[in-house]
Amino acid sequence: MHFKVKGLRWWMIGLLTLGTVMNYLARSSLSVAAPTVMQALQIDTHHYGWITGAFLLMYPIGAPLTGYLMDRVGLRIGFLICGVAWSLICMAHGFVSGWIGLVVLRGLLGLAESAFIPAGMRATAYWFPARERGFAAGVFNLGTSLGAIVAPPLIAWSIFRFSWEAAFIIAGGMSLGWAVLWLLFYQHPDRHKALSKEEATYIADGQDAQPEPEKRERTPIRSILKQRNFWGIALPRFFADPVWGTLNYWMPLYLYQARGFDLKTIALTAWLPFVAADLGCMMGGTVSAWLHKRFGTPFVNGKRITFTLGALLMVGMAGVGFVDSPAVAIFLLCLGGFAHQTLSISVISLSADLFPRRQVATVTGMASFVSGLGNLAFTLTIGALVSVIGYAPFFVALGCGDLIGMVLLWTLVKPGGLTQTRPATAAAQT
């Protein structure tokens, strides 16, 4: 008789969240270390744009590939491969001698790290009933901002205590430690010996009306591309994701160049927008569930309403470059982090509501490809023009882009039957 863990689905999403923390710690390390690395390796802003662009070029390419990988070989092995890869690549950052080496490594990092959103949505599709998926998506996305919160003090401490090279080795080593935990403890719900019958029933009763078993079969990519629901998810993310890319890759450099912050001040302040983003994760994950419970609003419409609220709040970010007070600028960046994660969780989690579970990772990865193109175009434009026109116009663009995404989300997405769930049994609710 095997030991059963109560609420095992939350332990599994917690383990995945920890992986997301490690993912974003490795990802954010360069942006925090950028002032030191750029000085040490004689890198200018234009070259830095290409370095960040390499990540954002390979990230959208990697997202559908890693999503397809996990739909084919399973989440446990697929995400493990990606986790080990990004850990070793992060550590290799400490051995480069010029900007070209960073371009290569950031590209490889983007390829490996693109796995976390497809992995998270696949996990929520199989481990959670439909009514909990929004909140579960918010929980695992907490890792994105938690990793970015940990990065400034950890990387700054590592640089002051050791060197900028050691900072990358430490961050990558921590990710390898998580990979061991993932290998030891994660299993698909059909095979997890610690899953109780009551929780398995609870999950199954809240799944799609015609639940599908996990299969090793081809996903019809062409048919997905022909569906308006796919583009209704992908295009709003195209306009939304440059906000997150800017916060992760350009905000520390903006604070250094435009606001005169030194490394110590950056370490003390650059994590604040990601704390606000954590709150946004919870907001995005709970509003649609509350609307469904209180007013009977369908989950898809609830998530569109939540996206709309986030898009309206995002307008405040347009003022970042125009305010005189650094404190007000930080506040508006925090507002942007909160608003972005509120709407981002809503649109990302729609893939589990609109598509069969065995396609969720692939659909999410393909949508990430589209959003990554927006991220890439935006960061290359910043790198090319920021020294000429400054940062202010880019914050205006970020503040208004989600309004376009809002219109597309309401126009293109057509709710289907997958969100109709079977009523939970009395036993499952205990």
N, C-alpha and C positions, 0 to 999 in steps of 0.2 A: 504493500500500500504506500503510495507516494504522498508526500506532504503537499497540501493544497494552500495556495496563497490567496487570501481574500483581496478582491480588487486587483487581480493580476494585470489587467489591461492597463491600469495606471502605472504600474511598475514598468511595464514594457515601454510605454510612451515616455516615461521618465528616463529610461536607459537611452532611448533614441534622442531625447532632449539633451542629455549629457554629450552625446556624439555631436549634436548640432553646436553645442558650446565649443567643443574642441575644433570643429570645422571653422567656426567664425573667429576663434582665437588665432588659428593659423592664418586665416584670410586677412584679419585686421592688423597683424603684426607689422607688415610693411608700412601701412599708412601711419602708424604711431611712430615707427622708427624712421620715417621718410626724411625729416630734417637732418638727422644724423647721417643716414646712409647717403643721401644726396650730396652732403658735404664731403664725406669720406671718399666717395667714388666719383666726385665731380660730375654729378648728374643735374641737368637743368630741368625746368618745368616741362619743356617740350618732350624731352626724353621720358620724363615721369609719366606723361600722358600715354606714351607708347607702352610703357611697362604695365600700367593699369589696363590699358587697352588690350594687351595680350591675354590677360585673365578674362576680360569681358568678351573677347573673341572666342576663346576656347570653351568658356562656360556654357554659352548657348549650344555649341556643338556637342558638348559632353552631356547636357541634360537629357536629350532624347536617347542618346546611346546608353547612359547609365540607367535610365528608366526602363528601356527595353531589356537591358541586362538583368535587372531585378525581376521583371515580369517573366523572364525565361528561366533563371537559375534560382529565384527565390530571394527574399529580402536578406536573410541571414548571411548568405555567402556573398551576395552582390554588394551589400553595404560594407561588409568586412574588407573586401578587396579595395574598394574606394577609400575606406578609412586608413588602411595601411599605406596606400599610395600617397594620400595628401600629407600624412605624417612625415614620410621620408622626403618628399619634395620640399616641405617647409624647412626641415633640418638642412637641406642642401643650400638654402638661401644664405646660410652662414659661410659658404665657401666660394661665393662669386667674387669676381674682381672687376666687374664693369657692368654697365647698363644692359648690354646685350645678354649677358648671363641671366640677369633678372627678367628680361623679356621672355627667355626660354622657360625659366622656372615658373614664372607667373602663368604662362600659357598652360603648362602641365598641371599646375595647381587648379586652374579653372576647370580643366577637364575632369579631374578627380573630385573636386568639391561640389560639382553640379549635382551630385547624387542625393543631397540631403532632402530637397523638396520632394522628388519622386519617392524617396524612401519613406518620408513622413506620411505622405498621402496614401501610399500603399499600406502602411501600418494602420492608419486610422480606418481605412476601408475594410480591413479584415478583423481588426480588434475591437471596433466600436460600432454600436448601432447608429443609425442615421442621425438620431436626435442629439447624439453626443459628439458627432464628428467635428462640428465647428469649434467646440470648446477644446477638443483634443488637438485639433490643428493649431489652435492658439497656444496650447501648452508646449508642443514640440517647437513651435516658432519662437517661444521664449528663449530658446538656445541661441538664436541669431543675435539678439540684443545682449544676452548674458555674456556671450563670447566677446562681443564688442565692448562690454563694460569691463570685463577682466583684462582685456588687452592693454589699455593705456597704463594702468599702474604696474602690471606685470612686466611689460616690455620696457617701460621706463626704468623700473627697478633693475632689470637685467642689464640694461645698457650702463646705468650708473655703477652697478656692482661688478659687472664683468666686462661685456663689450656688446656691440650691436650684433656681432656674429653669434655670440652665445644666446642672445634673445631668441633667435629663430630655432636654435637647437633645443632650447628648453620648451618652446611652444610645440614643436614637433614631437618631442619625447612624451609630453603629456597626452597627445593624441594617440600614440602607440599604446599607452596604458589603457585608454578607453577601449581600443580595439580588442584587447584581451578580455575585458569585461563583456563586450558584445558577443564574442565567440562563445564564452562560457554560459551566458544566461539567456540569450535571445533564441526563441523558436517560434515557428508558425503556430497559431492557436490550435490547429488540428493535431499538432504533435507535442504541445507543451504539457508535460506531466503535472505541472503545478496548477493547471487551470481546473477549477471546480466545475462540476456538472451544472450547478446553478448559474454560474457566470457565463458558461458556454451557451446555456439556453437563453439567458438575458441578451447576449450579443446576437445570437441567431434570430431571435424574435424581432429584433429591431433592424435587421438587415433588409436588403431589397426583397421585394415581393417574390422574386424568383432568384434566390441566391445561387451563385455559381461556385463550384469547387475550384480549388487552386489547380491550374492546369499548366503544362509546359507546351503551349501552342502559340502559333504565330498570331500577332496582333495586327489587324487590318489597318495599316497606317494610312493608306490612300483613302479608305472610307472615313477615317477620322478627319482627315484634312478637308473632306467635302462637307462636313457637318458645321452648321452655323453655330452650334453650341461650343465647338472647339474655338472658333474665332471670337465668340463672345467672351471666352475666358482669356484667350491669348492677347488680343489687341488691347484690352484695358491694362493688362500687365506690361505691355510695350510702353505705355505712357506712364505707368506708375513706378516701375522698378528703377529708373534713373535716380529717384529720390534716395533709395537705399544705397545705390552705388555711390552717390555723392557723399552721403553721411559716412560710409565706410572708407572710401579711398581718398576723398578730397577735403573733408571737414578738418582733420588735423592740420593739413597744409594751409587751408584757408585761415584757420586761427593763427597760424605762425606767420603767414605772409601779409594778410590783410588786417589782422587785429593785434599783431605784435606779441603773441603769446610765446613764451619759451617752453622747452620740453616739460619742465616741472608743472607749469600752469596748464599745459595741454593734458598732462596726466590727471590733473585735478578736475578738469571740466569736460573733456571730450567724451566721457562716459555718460554724462547726464542725458543727452538725447536718447540714449539706448535704455535708460531707466524708464523714460516716458514711453518708449517703444514697447517695453514689457507690458505696461498698462494697456497700450493699444492692442496687444495680442489678446489680452483677456477681454477687452471690449469687443473686438471683432469676433471672438469665439462665443460670446454670451448673448449679444443683442438679438441675433436671429433666433436663438433658442427661446429667449424671453418673449419675443414677438409671437412665436408659434404657440407657446404655452398660454400667453395672456389673451391673444386675439385670434389664434388659429391661423396665423399667416403661414403660408407654405414656406418651407425652408429656403427655396431658391429666391423667392421674393424677399424674404427676411434678409438674406445676404446681400441682395441688391440694395435694399434700403440702408444697410450698414455701410456698404461701399459709398453710397451717396453722402452719408453723414461725414465719412472720412474725407471725401473729395472736397466738401465745403470747408472743413477745417483746414485742409491743406493750403487753401488760398493765403492763409497767414504767413506761410513760408516765403512768399514773394517779397516780404519786407526785410528779410535778413540783411541784404546788402545796403539798405538805405538808412537803417537806424544808427545813431551815433554811439549809443551805449553798448559795450560788449555784453553786459548782462542781459539786455533786451534781445540782442542777437542770439545768445545762447537759449533764451526762453523760446524764441521763434523756431530755432532748430529743434528744441524739445517738442514743440507743438507739431512740427513736421514729422518727427519720429513717431509720435503718438498717432497722428492721423494716418500715416502711411501703413503702419502695422494693422490698424483698425480695418482699413479697406483691403489690404493685401491678404489677410487671413480669410476674409470673406470670399474673395475671388479665387484664391488658390484652392480652398476647400470645396468649391463647386464641382471640381472634377470627380469627386467621389459621389456627388449627387446626380450627375448627368450622364455618367458612363459606367459600364459594367466594371466590377471590381478588378477583374483580371487585366483591364486596360488602363487602370488609374495611373500607374507609374509611367506608362508610355505617354498618355495624354498630358500628364503634368510635365514630363520632360520636354515634350514638343512645345507646350506653351512656354516653358522656360527658355527654349530656343528663341522664340519670337521676342520675349521680354528682354533676353540678353542682347538682341540686336539693338534695341532701344538704348540699353545701358552702354553698349559699345559706342554707338554713334554719339551719345551725349558726352562720354568721357574723352573721346578723341577731339570733339569740338572744344571742350574746356581746355585741354592741353594745347590746342592750336591757338586759341583766341584769348585765354584769360590774361595773358601778359599785355594784351592790346586793349581789351574792353573791360577788364576786371571781372569780379565774381557776381556783381549785382544782377546783370541780365539773366544769368543762369538760374539764380534763385527765383526770378520771376517766372521763367519757363517751368520750373519744378512746381511752383504754386498753382499754375493753371493747367498743367497737363492732365491731371486726374479728372478734371471736368469733362474733357474729351472722352476719357475712359468710362466715365459714368454714363454718358449718352450711349456709347457703344454697348455697354453691359445691358442696358434696358432695351436696346433695339435688337440685338442679335440673339440673346439667350432665350430659348424657348423651353420652359420646364417640361420634363418628360416623366415617365412612369417610375423611374428608379427611386425617386424620393418617397414613393408611397410604401410605407412599411407595415408589416404585420403588427397588430397590437401585442404588447408584451403580456406574457402570462403572469398570473398572480405569484407563482413561484419565482419567476425571474425578477420580480420587483422587490423581493425580500432581500 
